[in-house]
Amino acid sequence: MRKLTLLIGVILLLSGVIAEALYITTARVAYSGIVANIYLTAGILFVLMGFILMLASVKIPKLRVS
């Protein structure tokens, strides 16, 4: 289950980086409108969700929840 969560987290993180790159390439043109803003919003959300899933899948030996 941890490996699956890690894989999903990595995929979300990489897709967030790709969405941010698409935002950068489309934001400076004259026809950038709602599509560029969707790339930005989706990129930020994908990066955050991917990072959270990656942290949730990692087992930290010194951390104890009591």
Secondary structure, 3 states (H helix, E strand, C coil): CHHHHHHHHHHHHHHHHHHHHHHHHHCCCCCCCHHHHHHHHHHHHHHHHHHHHHHHHCCCCCCCCC
